[in-house]
Structures are given as structure tokens and as C-alpha cells.
Amino acid sequence: MHYQPRTSSVFLVLCSRFVPGFRFGSTIAAIVVCVVVAGAMATLAPVAAQGPKTTWDGVYTEAQATRGAALYAGACAQCHGPALTGAEGPPLTGVEFTSNWNALPLTDLFERVRTAMPPDNPSRLSAQEKVDVIAHVLAANRFPSGPVELTRDALPSVRFLASRP
């Protein structure tokens, strides 16, 4: 009698269930496919366990926030104040601001900025320039910077959290 370890039996049963055309005793190619699929699942599992990023995960760079500060001074400070504390427009720092965006994806903040800011000419800044301004706003709210620049494509995967998790 030939003994097969329990883990390989479970593996073969899973392959037979999730790999179309897999049959016990089938070709080596089908087994290779199962091994590749199992490897991919094992590789992706830690990524899925990490969950979505938040504003506390260093989602922008210091250089990006510096660029955003210069853009903010020219396009936003007149309404929101040079220190982002509000003037004609609402403050972009503090509890009032952070609670308004808490638990929302950064896409929501970006869409507000993209479609309505500055109010006299929303198309004045490019999409990437507006992302840079958001990086400045994050820095002003004391969210940490990181090694990778924030991009428009990354915005949906970053959740705005007012308080450190």
C-alpha cells in the first residue's frame, strides 16, 4: 500500500475542485498548474491580510508635499488661509476637517478638489498637481510621509483615517 501524506491529499482534492479538467492521475502539467496556483495564493495571502492603506501609512513623499505647498500658496491660500486654517473657505486642518473625511477613500477628497477647486477655475491645476496639494494637506495634518509618491491611481486604495489606528 502506498502512503500519501494528508496534506498532498487535501491539495489534490482542492486542485480537482478548482482547476478545470484536473483529474486524479492526470498529467504532470495539471499538477504543475496546481502548484503554481497554490504558490500564487500563498504569495498573495500576506498582501490581502495587510488590508487597505490609510493616511497613517506614509502614502506621499516630503518632496511631493513641498511641491503641493507651493501650488497651495498660489491657488488655495486665498480662500483657505496660508496656514490652512480657513479664511473665506473652511479650514483644511484640524478636527473639523479630518472628521469630515474620516473613513472615506482619498478619492472622495480628490474628487471634491478636482471638480470644485479653486472655485473660480477648477481646471487651473492638473490632476497630479491636485494630488500634490492633497499631499501638502496630509502633511499639514501631521500624517507621516513615506518613500513613494501619492498618485491618482493609488487614491482609491488609501483610506483617510483621522486618528492613528
DAMO-V769140 format. One record per helix or strand of 3 or more residues. SS is the DSSP state (helix for helix, strand for strand). FROM is the first residue (numbers start at 0). TO is the last residue. If there is no record, write none. Layout:
SS	FROM	TO
SS	FROM	TO
//
This chain:
helix	5	17
helix	27	49
helix	61	74
helix	76	79
helix	93	100
helix	105	115
helix	126	139
helix	154	156
//
